[in-house]
Amino acid sequence: MSALIWAALVLGAGAAAAALWGYYRELPGWLTGPEVCQLEAGGCAVLFRTPRAALLGVPNASLGLVLYATLASGLLLHWPAALMFAMTLPAVGMSAFLGWSLWSRGLQCRICWTGHLANAALMMLLAARAF
């Protein structure tokens, strides 16, 4: 199970790093998806610059990187699994809202879905470890 948790952390951190890059710079279309690229001339990154891409002015991707780094530290320091599970709950809630937003607007964002699925996997794996 530890290998799956680490894999979800790596995937989530990669998605968050790419999304943070997209917050400030342009991303290639193959990372995000063709529908997103059509939203703005020259910019698949437009999705990462919407008001939903930040919480109180802090890019969601930054919050994700902090979460993944904290969870990785917790794994290395043998924190209680219940605590780490609880730490994933706000991320999963945010992923549910943002995922619904993508789905309801018919947008494909490979980076986004990778991060959302990583959050869900971390929640389920840490719940299984804790309970």
N, C-alpha and C positions, 0 to 999 in steps of 0.2 A: 504494500500500500504506500510505503514511503516513496517509492519510485514514481508512482502515479501523482502523488502530491507535488513532488519536485518537478515533474513534467508539466503539470498545470501551472505551477509558479513560473517556470521558464516561458511557457506560451503566453501567459498573462503579461509578464514583464516585457516580452517582445512586442506584444500588441500595444501595450501602454507606451513603450518607447517610440514605436512608429506613430501612434496617435499624437504624442507630444511633438514629434518632428512635424507632423501635419498641422499642428496648431500654429507653428511659426514659419514653416517652409512648404514647398510643393511636394506632393507624393506622386509616384507613378500610378497610373490607373489600375494596373494589375493588383495592387495592394488593396484598393478600396472597392472597386467594382464599376462597371460602365455607367450605371444610373447616376451614381454620385458625381462622376466626372462631367456629366452633362449639366449639372446644376450651375456651373460657373465657368466661363471661358478660362481655359488653362489651369483649372484648379480642382483636382480631386480633394484637396485639403479643405474645401469650403465646409464640409460637414464638421470638421474639427474646429471651426471658427464660429459656429452658431452659438446663440445664448445657452443652449443645452449642453455645450461642450465644456462648461465651467460651472463650478459651484462656488458662489460668493466670490467670483473673480479668479479662483484658482482652477486651472485646467484639470478636468477629470482625470486625464492621463497622469498628471503629477500625483494626484491622490492615489491612483492605482499603483504607481511605482513605489510610493511610500508603504502602501499596504503589502505589496509583494516582498519588499525588503524587510518589513517588520515580521511577516510570516516566516520568511527564510531564517531570520535571526531567532525567532521562537522555536523553529524546528531544531536549529543547531544548539540552542540553549535548553532544550527539552522543557519548554513551557507546557502547561496543561493544554491538552487538545480542546477542552471545552472553551477555554479562553480564546484560542485561535479560531475556533468555530464561530464564536460570538463576534469576532473581528470581521468575519466575512459577511455577516448579515447586512450591514449597510451597503456594502458593495453589490450584493445580490439584489437588494431593493433598487438600487440605482440602475443596475443592469436590466432589471425587469422593466423599469420605466423607459429607459433609452432603447431597449430592444423593441418594446411595443411601439415606440415612436418611429423606429426604422420600418417595422413591419406595416404599420398603418399607413405610412406614406409610400410604401412600395419601393423602398430604397435597399440596395445591397451594399454592405460595407464589410468586407472580409476582415479588416482589422478589428472593427467593432464586435462582430460576432465571435471572433476568436477570444477577445477579452471577456465577453459576456459568458461564453461557454466555460472559460477557465475559472471565472468566479463561481459559477454553479458547481463545477467539478470540485473546486476547493471546499465549498460549503458541504457538499455531500461526503467527500472523503474525510474531512475533519470531523463531521458529525458521526460517521461510522467509527472513527478512531476514538472519539470522546464517549460515545454512548453504546 
